[in-house]
Every structure is written in structure tokens, then in C-alpha cells.
Amino acid sequence: MADKLKVTLVKSTIGAIPKHRATVEAMGLRKLNKTVEMPNNAASWGKIKQVQHLVKVEEI
């Protein structure tokens, strides 16, 4: 299992509910098509699961 995740924002948060917008912001994703590296742990997967319709995830 990989120790890092690469998370990319692929859909805009304009129409998203405020809680999802805040989650994306907390993940460090500010603009469309930007990528951040996150640790592969339960907290990261919880955030990803909440906004899975807005992001793309790759294990690295």
C-alpha cells in the first residue's frame, strides 16, 4: 500500500454545499486541476470520501 496520495480537484466547488467547499479548502485545493499530496491514512480517506465527486485520487 502506498504511503502518499495524490489528490486533484477536477470539478468546481461553485455549486457544492458549504461543508464540501470547506473540506476541499482544508485539503489545500484552491484552484481547479491543482494537485496536493496527502498521507495515506484514515483521516485523508474520510475527507476524500466526502468530496469524491469533486476530486481524483491516485496512490503514489
PESUL-V491428 format. One record per backbone hydrogen bond with DSSP energy under -1.0 kcal/mol. NH is the residue of the N-H (numbers start at 1). CO is the residue of the C=O. Records with the same first field share a line. If there is no record, write none. Layout:
BEGIN
NH = CO ; CO
END
This chain:
BEGIN
5 = 38
6 = 58
7 = 36
8 = 56
9 = 34
10 = 54
11 = 54
21 = 17
22 = 18
23 = 19
24 = 20
25 = 21
26 = 22
27 = 23
28 = 25
29 = 24
33 = 9
34 = 31
36 = 7
38 = 5
40 = 3
41 = 39
45 = 41
46 = 42
47 = 43
48 = 44
49 = 45
50 = 46
51 = 47
54 = 51
56 = 8
58 = 6
60 = 4
END
